[in-house]
C-alpha cells in the first residue's frame, strides 16, 4: 500500500513556533491548485502500490474552498487508483470550520479531520499567535461531530513558556471531554528559524526546565491511558482502531508521494523533496521541469531510519527484520548498544521485538541516538 501527501502551504498568519514551509500569499491559491493538479498528473507513475491514504497538510488546508478541494480530488481520481483508499485527512484550523464549510467537506472523500488546537487557554493561544480562541476550538469539534465526522484528531502543545502543570492537566481533560478519537501532543520546540527562538535567545521568554517537561509528559501518558487512549507512538494517542494510518506509513516504511513545495516522497530506495519556494515550484511544474533534490538511501541510512521510526512506536523494532533486511552486522550492532538500556530497564526484548519500556519513553531520544549506526 502507499500514501499521497498534498502540501497546502498557505496561511492567513504565521504561528511563532512553526518552521514548516508556508506563505501568506493567499491570492496565489487558485493558480497553486492548478499547478498541484499538474504535478499529480506528471508524477502518476511514481507509486506502484495501491493508494491507501491521502493527507492534506500545511500550512492551512482548510483555507481551500470546496471547489478547489473538489478539483484536487477529481485529479487524484483521474490519475491514481483510489479503490483501496481507507483514510483521507484534512488538517484544519478551528476558525475555518464553519457550519457551511463542514457541510461542504462532508460531500468530499474526506473522512478524517486533524484540527490544530494547541491549547485550550486563550493566554497561551495569543502568545503562539493562533487565530482562534479556546471556545472556537471546542465549538469546531462539536460542529464537526454534528455533521457526521467520527474520526477527529486534535493537536496539542505542552511545555509552553510559563505554562503550569495544572493548565496542562486542564487541556488534557478538555480534550478527553470532547470525545474525539485521536490526540497528537508535542513538546514545544524552539526551532532556530522561528520568531519563538528569537524571543528565547533575547531573554524575553524561558524554556521550561527538564523536570517540569517530564512531569508534563508523564501526566499526558497517565491521563490519556486512563481515558482509554492507546499510546502507539511517542507523540500520538488514539482510541482503539483509530491510529493515524497515513502517519503510520511514515513510521513503517510504506511508500508515499508528496506533492507541493517542500513535500517529501519515498519509494523504498530513495527520498526526494521539492524545492521550498512557491514561485519556483509553480514555474518548474509549468515548464515540466520540477525542481527537487534526491537522496539515495544506502544500507546504513535505511537501518538508521528504521531504528528511529520503529523505536518511536509501541510496536518496536523487529530484530528478525533487521537481520534479514540489513544484515548480521547491523543486527549485532543494535544488540550491542541496546544491552545497557535493557539492563537499565529502559528497553526490553520480547519475541524478538525491541521496544521502549515506560521508563525508556522519557529518554527515547537518547536511546535512539545510541542505537544509530555511526560510521
C-alpha positions, 0 to 999 in steps of 0.5 A: 500500500502507499500514501499521497501527501498534498502540501497546502502551504498557505496561511492567513498568519504565521504561528511563532513556533512553526518552521514548516514551509508556508506563505501568506500569499493567499491570492496565489491559491487558485493558480497553486491548485492548478499547478498541484493538479499538474504535478499529480498528473506528471508524477502518476507513475511514481507509486506502484502500490495501491493508494491507501491514504491521502493527507492534506497538510500545511500550512492551512488546508482548510483555507481551500474552498470546496471547489478547489478541494473538489478539483484536487480530488477529481485529479487524484481520481483521474490519475491514481487508483483510489479503490483501496483508499481507507483514510483521507485527512484534512488538517484544519484550523478551528476558525475555518470550520464553519457550519457551511464549510463542514457541510461542504467537506462532508460531500468530499472523500474526506473522512478524517479531520486533524484540527490544530488546537494547541491549547485550550487557554486563550493566554497561551493561544495569543502568545503562539499567535493562533487565530482562534480562541479556546471556545472556537476550538471546542465549538469546531469539534462539536460542529464537526461531530454534528455533521457526521465526522467520527474520526477527529484528531486534535493537536496539542502543545505542552511545555509552553513558556510559563505554562503550569502543570495544572493548565496542562492537566486542564487541556488534557481533560478538555480534550478527553471531554470532547470525545474525539478519537485521536490526540497528537501532543508535542513538546514545544520546540524552539526551532532556530528559524522561528520568531519563538527562538528569537524571543528565547535567545533575547531573554524575553521568554524561558524554556521550561526546565527538564523536570517540569517537561517530564512531569508534563509528559508523564501526566499526558501518558497517565491521563490519556491511558486512563481515558482509554487512549492507546499510546502507539507512538511517542507523540500520538494517542488514539482510541482503539482502531483509530491510529493515524494510518497515513502517519503510520506509513511514515513510521513503517516504511510504506511508500508515499508521494508528496506533492507541493513545495517542500513535500517529501516522497519515498519509494523504498530506495530513495527520498526526494523533496521539492524545492521550498519556494512557491514561485519556483515550484509553480514555474518548474511544474509549468515548464515540466521541469520540477525542481527537487533534490534526491537522496539515495538511501544506502544500507546504513541510512535505511537501518538508521531510519528504521531504528528511529521510526520503529523505536518511536512506536509501541510496536518496536523494532523487529530484530528478525527484520533487521537481520534479514533486511540489513544484515548480521552486522547491523543486527549485532550492532543494535544488540550491542548498544541496546544491552545497557538500556535493557539492563537499565530497564529502559528497553526490553526484548520480547519475541524478538521485538525491541521496544521502549519500556515506560521508563525508556519513553522519557529518554527515547531520544537518547536511546535512539541516538545510541542505537544509530549506526555511526560510521 
